[in-house]
Amino acid sequence: MSTTISDVKVITTQPAGSRLVVVKLETSEPGLYGVGCATFTQRFRPVVTAIEEHLKPFLIGREVTRIEDIWQMLMVNGYWRNGPVLNNAISGIDQALWDIKGKMANMPLYDILGGKCREAAAVYGHAGGDSPESVVNSVESFIDQGYRYIRIQMGGYGGQSSGIIKPEGALDGSYFDPRDYCRNILEMIAYVREHIGDSAELLHDIHERLQPIDAVQFAKDVEQFKLFFLEDPLAPEDLEWFTHIRQQCATPIAMGELFNHPREWQPLIAGKLIDFLRMHVSQMGGITPARNAAIHANMYGIRTAWHGPGDTSPVGHAANLHLDLWAPNFGVQEWCRFPDLVYEIFPGLPEVRNGYMYPNDQPGLGIDIDEVLAAKYPCRDEVIGWTQTRLPDGSATRP
Ligand code: MG
């Protein structure tokens, strides 16, 4: 008798900074279930509705083993396709089905994917501060904990400018000055490199905050400091400009946490215009499309560096880790260091020691959720401030 989907539950919780969405897929076999990440933290309610009201009626009674068919049909069954809400909803189902498949096979997911290429995944941490000196202090504390890859930011995304002169009546918001940012960050990166030498690989995230031509200039200027990669120098809306960066410097480029559709990353891979794929695995639709993108990128010498901040749920981090362990073209994994409470709510959340993230070798994703404890930390409704980004003259811009 085949094993079928008997129930689809959506669990929301906010034990730390981000509102998390996790799917729990139950099956006709008592005790057999899977979990998947469906976290779109800024718009989590429509994802919950999409799963509960639209995907669940479609899924009940379907065979759990048919992951590919279910993924393909979920993507086209609504006729209009893609987008962060639908892709995250599908990811929750997809990851839970992979988790179930691993449990049925009594294998960790990395074994289902093809087996380990490495014992653990090298991670990078987020160092930061308000001055070059404080960034160096932060970097040194990561080095002391064994990290060999460290992202350096100063003053948050876009930096902090003290001398912004706004027009009278300017609206509230998170203001920054892109040209000032370029100058300040270059000075900071030079300072950090001078102080730590080659004792760690350095990364920086522009967070697509620059005009395209300023991003080209920045990538050229920062080349001398030999970053491990420069992240999101351009927005998905400005993909054609990657050619100009490539023509002018050898700064390694990472891109992709905002991508929705394969047509966005395919030309960058085919053109060898980037070096690291940075997609948010739930945002692209789960493990199924991430596996395909990794295989495709490998043909072109491009590595993976899946998005892994606090707005990827612990279940999503576990999915990232299994992809990292398997992919021959794994590069590095972003890691956000969850507090102990999150480890209590998500038993099996991967541990990081000496700059490496380790699997626990349990079947499937190897992670679970304590629903009772999660319910004690409900999601808070709030209007998000940091994404209300404005340029010095008050105009709205990308966060
Ligand atoms: Mg980023």
Boltz pocket constraint, residues with backbone or C-beta under 6 A from the ligand:
constraints:
  - pocket:
      binder: B
      contacts: [[A, 205], [A, 207], [A, 231], [A, 232], [A, 257]]
      max_distance: 6.0
